[in-house]
């Protein structure tokens, strides 16, 4: 690792092998000042949990409070687009601090509560069965476009309460929204196109649900607007958050988990021998071993001395889930993929007040996919042992994953 620049978060090493790259930082400098991107990089499990739980010291209002230019740089003519993105994102629940965060989260929390979400399991299991009925006879698939991408969109469309025939359009929008936190300099263009189109698409549904509420997510936000807790802009951008937050993340859980099983045939055989008994711990291990979200951010709200390092108000911070989930101080044999691992205190859904609102839903989707695959697909053979990842600092996203089972 000596020749690798540990400050280049978009290098081939950081994107291809975040475990080696950030693992090296975790061992040598766990609270690291990254001079290239001008931010702190935090990699130890205990430090991340402590930091995220001290939300009064580390603000989530990153987009609103960070006036520095985006990193990596964007095309110079895209400054206006960037301002649109800033305005859009700064109203989302994930970007709020208390007390606004508590109010907003209070409105949507009952919808995402574990018991409420369990009721969606049959719908998800049916959606998985439909997809696999079509795919299985082919003897192979590219996991990304064939399975991992369609399922979350299908589920989110249903949750949002939009008609099934709009799924394809939502998927197009989701593809544009995926440019969030990617490295390409032109990323603002597809991103703003996706955001504007999303606002346009959702507005009539909000109008309708204000008059005739139903049991869907848009109705929940519309009722928040009626109660004066959300304004219209907040309703629209938080509906879009569902697509942002629930699409690429779940897609990565499905694809990265399938890759882990393909590379560990013994673990696949074990799951196949007892899918119902093992699918829960197996899904947790997929979440830990190759986390869908590699890292996320905060901005310091106070001066903090952290293990002798001086973090100053306004400093940018990236906390690296991929490093925390492989921290030997938190996990025995952290680089082993072990589907029976218990306890499994991974931080793939974050921690503290911003703990992932969609965690139960994501778990349901993961469990139903891996259960169905284990029942139907005897072996998972990678068509190409080399895989490539999108140049994202936040998401661990495969570009494609062709596999076969014949
Ligand atoms: C495997 C899939 C998923 C992963 C790994 C994941 C990961 C995360 C993480 C790490 C956070 C914390 C962000 C922070 O503290 O800065 C978060 C928050 C959030 N997630 Fe997820 N997520 C997943 C699926 C979903 C789904 C399916 C939805 C909704 C449909 C969703 C909605 C949200 C929302 C709304 C927040 C913000 C919560 C808040 O700020 O209070 N996520 N997620």
Boltz pocket constraint, residues with backbone or C-beta under 6 A from the ligand:
constraints:
  - pocket:
      binder: B
      contacts: [[A, 60], [A, 93], [A, 94], [A, 95], [A, 105], [A, 241], [A, 242], [A, 245], [A, 246], [A, 247], [A, 249], [A, 250], [A, 253], [A, 291], [A, 292], [A, 293], [A, 296], [A, 297], [A, 347], [A, 348], [A, 349], [A, 350], [A, 351], [A, 353], [A, 354], [A, 355], [A, 356], [A, 357], [A, 358], [A, 359], [A, 361], [A, 362]]
      max_distance: 6.0
